[in-house]
Amino acid sequence: MKFYESCPVLKADTDDQRASRLKLCDLAARTLRIGLNLLGIRTVERM
């Protein structure tokens, strides 16, 4: 939550910042999905 408060993703100052932050969010989501899958926990596609 702190990341979104201090580094707004969709309201970033520049297009490069927005793209970088979107990629970081995507990679974090993939990592969480893989980790939860390894533990046998199903995830939802969208919240």
Backbone as XML, in Angstrom:
<?xml version="1.0"?>
<chain id="A" units="angstrom">
  <residue number="1" name="MET">
    <atom name="N" x="0.817" y="-1.189" z="0.000"/>
    <atom name="CA" x="0.000" y="0.000" z="0.000"/>
    <atom name="C" x="0.864" y="1.257" z="0.000"/>
  </residue>
  <residue number="2" name="LYS">
    <atom name="N" x="1.972" y="1.224" z="0.694"/>
    <atom name="CA" x="2.845" y="2.404" z="0.734"/>
    <atom name="C" x="3.376" y="2.754" z="-0.652"/>
  </residue>
  <residue number="3" name="PHE">
    <atom name="N" x="3.646" y="1.715" z="-1.462"/>
    <atom name="CA" x="4.148" y="1.950" z="-2.814"/>
    <atom name="C" x="3.144" y="2.786" z="-3.607"/>
  </residue>
  <residue number="4" name="TYR">
    <atom name="N" x="1.873" y="2.407" z="-3.563"/>
    <atom name="CA" x="0.846" y="3.125" z="-4.324"/>
    <atom name="C" x="0.637" y="4.536" z="-3.802"/>
  </residue>
  <residue number="5" name="GLU">
    <atom name="N" x="0.820" y="4.736" z="-2.492"/>
    <atom name="CA" x="0.657" y="6.071" z="-1.923"/>
    <atom name="C" x="1.803" y="6.997" z="-2.328"/>
  </residue>
  <residue number="6" name="SER">
    <atom name="N" x="3.023" y="6.478" z="-2.321"/>
    <atom name="CA" x="4.178" y="7.339" z="-2.610"/>
    <atom name="C" x="4.555" y="7.366" z="-4.089"/>
  </residue>
  <residue number="7" name="CYS">
    <atom name="N" x="4.141" y="6.359" z="-4.839"/>
    <atom name="CA" x="4.472" y="6.283" z="-6.269"/>
    <atom name="C" x="3.213" y="5.968" z="-7.068"/>
  </residue>
  <residue number="8" name="PRO">
    <atom name="N" x="2.381" y="6.948" z="-7.345"/>
    <atom name="CA" x="1.167" y="6.662" z="-8.102"/>
    <atom name="C" x="1.498" y="6.062" z="-9.465"/>
  </residue>
  <residue number="9" name="VAL">
    <atom name="N" x="0.811" y="5.004" z="-9.801"/>
    <atom name="CA" x="1.125" y="4.275" z="-11.024"/>
    <atom name="C" x="0.490" y="4.944" z="-12.238"/>
  </residue>
  <residue number="10" name="LEU">
    <atom name="N" x="-0.804" y="5.065" z="-12.238"/>
    <atom name="CA" x="-1.485" y="5.614" z="-13.413"/>
    <atom name="C" x="-1.377" y="7.125" z="-13.515"/>
  </residue>
  <residue number="11" name="LYS">
    <atom name="N" x="-1.069" y="7.786" z="-12.415"/>
    <atom name="CA" x="-0.927" y="9.251" z="-12.429"/>
    <atom name="C" x="0.545" y="9.658" z="-12.301"/>
  </residue>
  <residue number="12" name="ALA">
    <atom name="N" x="1.429" y="8.852" z="-12.851"/>
    <atom name="CA" x="2.860" y="9.154" z="-12.808"/>
    <atom name="C" x="3.149" y="10.421" z="-13.606"/>
  </residue>
  <residue number="13" name="ASP">
    <atom name="N" x="4.259" y="11.046" z="-13.270"/>
    <atom name="CA" x="4.620" y="12.312" z="-13.918"/>
    <atom name="C" x="4.944" y="12.157" z="-15.402"/>
  </residue>
  <residue number="14" name="THR">
    <atom name="N" x="5.597" y="11.055" z="-15.751"/>
    <atom name="CA" x="6.002" y="10.853" z="-17.146"/>
    <atom name="C" x="5.509" y="9.491" z="-17.640"/>
  </residue>
  <residue number="15" name="ASP">
    <atom name="N" x="5.483" y="9.338" z="-18.952"/>
    <atom name="CA" x="5.085" y="8.062" z="-19.553"/>
    <atom name="C" x="6.070" y="6.951" z="-19.177"/>
  </residue>
  <residue number="16" name="ASP">
    <atom name="N" x="7.365" y="7.295" z="-19.108"/>
    <atom name="CA" x="8.371" y="6.298" z="-18.742"/>
    <atom name="C" x="8.169" y="5.809" z="-17.307"/>
  </residue>
  <residue number="17" name="GLN">
    <atom name="N" x="7.844" y="6.719" z="-16.409"/>
    <atom name="CA" x="7.579" y="6.335" z="-15.024"/>
    <atom name="C" x="6.364" y="5.419" z="-14.947"/>
  </residue>
  <residue number="18" name="ARG">
    <atom name="N" x="5.323" y="5.786" z="-15.665"/>
    <atom name="CA" x="4.104" y="4.977" z="-15.642"/>
    <atom name="C" x="4.382" y="3.575" z="-16.173"/>
  </residue>
  <residue number="19" name="ALA">
    <atom name="N" x="5.097" y="3.475" z="-17.286"/>
    <atom name="CA" x="5.415" y="2.168" z="-17.868"/>
    <atom name="C" x="6.272" y="1.340" z="-16.917"/>
  </residue>
  <residue number="20" name="SER">
    <atom name="N" x="7.235" y="1.976" z="-16.288"/>
    <atom name="CA" x="8.108" y="1.285" z="-15.348"/>
    <atom name="C" x="7.328" y="0.773" z="-14.140"/>
  </residue>
  <residue number="21" name="ARG">
    <atom name="N" x="6.450" y="1.593" z="-13.614"/>
    <atom name="CA" x="5.665" y="1.204" z="-12.437"/>
    <atom name="C" x="4.640" y="0.132" z="-12.778"/>
  </residue>
  <residue number="22" name="LEU">
    <atom name="N" x="4.064" y="0.200" z="-13.971"/>
    <atom name="CA" x="3.136" y="-0.843" z="-14.398"/>
    <atom name="C" x="3.867" y="-2.183" z="-14.535"/>
  </residue>
  <residue number="23" name="LYS">
    <atom name="N" x="5.066" y="-2.142" z="-15.073"/>
    <atom name="CA" x="5.859" y="-3.373" z="-15.216"/>
    <atom name="C" x="6.201" y="-3.939" z="-13.841"/>
  </residue>
  <residue number="24" name="LEU">
    <atom name="N" x="6.567" y="-3.074" z="-12.904"/>
    <atom name="CA" x="6.873" y="-3.515" z="-11.554"/>
    <atom name="C" x="5.654" y="-4.163" z="-10.897"/>
  </residue>
  <residue number="25" name="CYS">
    <atom name="N" x="4.480" y="-3.568" z="-11.077"/>
    <atom name="CA" x="3.248" y="-4.148" z="-10.535"/>
    <atom name="C" x="2.960" y="-5.503" z="-11.170"/>
  </residue>
  <residue number="26" name="ASP">
    <atom name="N" x="3.162" y="-5.606" z="-12.471"/>
    <atom name="CA" x="2.941" y="-6.875" z="-13.166"/>
    <atom name="C" x="3.880" y="-7.963" z="-12.646"/>
  </residue>
  <residue number="27" name="LEU">
    <atom name="N" x="5.146" y="-7.623" z="-12.466"/>
    <atom name="CA" x="6.107" y="-8.603" z="-11.970"/>
    <atom name="C" x="5.804" y="-9.017" z="-10.533"/>
  </residue>
  <residue number="28" name="ALA">
    <atom name="N" x="5.357" y="-8.081" z="-9.723"/>
    <atom name="CA" x="4.980" y="-8.406" z="-8.341"/>
    <atom name="C" x="3.777" y="-9.345" z="-8.330"/>
  </residue>
  <residue number="29" name="ALA">
    <atom name="N" x="2.798" y="-9.082" z="-9.186"/>
    <atom name="CA" x="1.610" y="-9.938" z="-9.265"/>
    <atom name="C" x="1.978" y="-11.342" z="-9.726"/>
  </residue>
  <residue number="30" name="ARG">
    <atom name="N" x="2.862" y="-11.442" z="-10.702"/>
    <atom name="CA" x="3.307" y="-12.764" z="-11.175"/>
    <atom name="C" x="4.017" y="-13.528" z="-10.074"/>
  </residue>
  <residue number="31" name="THR">
    <atom name="N" x="4.882" y="-12.838" z="-9.343"/>
    <atom name="CA" x="5.626" y="-13.473" z="-8.251"/>
    <atom name="C" x="4.680" y="-13.979" z="-7.172"/>
  </residue>
  <residue number="32" name="LEU">
    <atom name="N" x="3.711" y="-13.163" z="-6.800"/>
    <atom name="CA" x="2.724" y="-13.581" z="-5.804"/>
    <atom name="C" x="1.911" y="-14.773" z="-6.298"/>
  </residue>
  <residue number="33" name="ARG">
    <atom name="N" x="1.491" y="-14.741" z="-7.557"/>
    <atom name="CA" x="0.705" y="-15.825" z="-8.132"/>
    <atom name="C" x="1.483" y="-17.133" z="-8.115"/>
  </residue>
  <residue number="34" name="ILE">
    <atom name="N" x="2.739" y="-17.093" z="-8.504"/>
    <atom name="CA" x="3.570" y="-18.299" z="-8.517"/>
    <atom name="C" x="3.782" y="-18.817" z="-7.098"/>
  </residue>
  <residue number="35" name="GLY">
    <atom name="N" x="4.083" y="-17.909" z="-6.175"/>
    <atom name="CA" x="4.308" y="-18.315" z="-4.791"/>
    <atom name="C" x="3.073" y="-18.946" z="-4.170"/>
  </residue>
  <residue number="36" name="LEU">
    <atom name="N" x="1.918" y="-18.329" z="-4.380"/>
    <atom name="CA" x="0.683" y="-18.878" z="-3.844"/>
    <atom name="C" x="0.337" y="-20.215" z="-4.497"/>
  </residue>
  <residue number="37" name="ASN">
    <atom name="N" x="0.597" y="-20.319" z="-5.786"/>
    <atom name="CA" x="0.353" y="-21.572" z="-6.499"/>
    <atom name="C" x="1.215" y="-22.700" z="-5.925"/>
  </residue>
  <residue number="38" name="LEU">
    <atom name="N" x="2.454" y="-22.399" z="-5.602"/>
    <atom name="CA" x="3.332" y="-23.403" z="-5.002"/>
    <atom name="C" x="2.810" y="-23.876" z="-3.647"/>
  </residue>
  <residue number="39" name="LEU">
    <atom name="N" x="2.105" y="-23.005" z="-2.959"/>
    <atom name="CA" x="1.519" y="-23.357" z="-1.668"/>
    <atom name="C" x="0.145" y="-24.011" z="-1.818"/>
  </residue>
  <residue number="40" name="GLY">
    <atom name="N" x="-0.338" y="-24.116" z="-3.047"/>
    <atom name="CA" x="-1.634" y="-24.729" z="-3.292"/>
    <atom name="C" x="-2.805" y="-23.792" z="-3.086"/>
  </residue>
  <residue number="41" name="ILE">
    <atom name="N" x="-2.541" y="-22.490" z="-3.120"/>
    <atom name="CA" x="-3.589" y="-21.491" z="-2.916"/>
    <atom name="C" x="-3.977" y="-20.917" z="-4.270"/>
  </residue>
  <residue number="42" name="ARG">
    <atom name="N" x="-5.250" y="-21.018" z="-4.592"/>
    <atom name="CA" x="-5.728" y="-20.473" z="-5.866"/>
    <atom name="C" x="-5.869" y="-18.959" z="-5.785"/>
  </residue>
  <residue number="43" name="THR">
    <atom name="N" x="-5.643" y="-18.304" z="-6.898"/>
    <atom name="CA" x="-5.766" y="-16.845" z="-6.944"/>
    <atom name="C" x="-6.873" y="-16.462" z="-7.931"/>
  </residue>
  <residue number="44" name="VAL">
    <atom name="N" x="-7.397" y="-15.263" z="-7.763"/>
    <atom name="CA" x="-8.390" y="-14.737" z="-8.696"/>
    <atom name="C" x="-7.674" y="-13.959" z="-9.791"/>
  </residue>
  <residue number="45" name="GLU">
    <atom name="N" x="-8.293" y="-13.868" z="-10.930"/>
    <atom name="CA" x="-7.688" y="-13.138" z="-12.042"/>
    <atom name="C" x="-7.739" y="-11.628" z="-11.823"/>
  </residue>
  <residue number="46" name="ARG">
    <atom name="N" x="-8.827" y="-11.173" z="-11.221"/>
    <atom name="CA" x="-9.010" y="-9.734" z="-11.072"/>
    <atom name="C" x="-9.775" y="-9.447" z="-9.792"/>
  </residue>
  <residue number="47" name="MET">
    <atom name="N" x="-9.407" y="-8.360" z="-9.141"/>
    <atom name="CA" x="-10.113" y="-7.985" z="-7.911"/>
    <atom name="C" x="-10.897" y="-6.712" z="-8.145"/>
  </residue>
</chain>
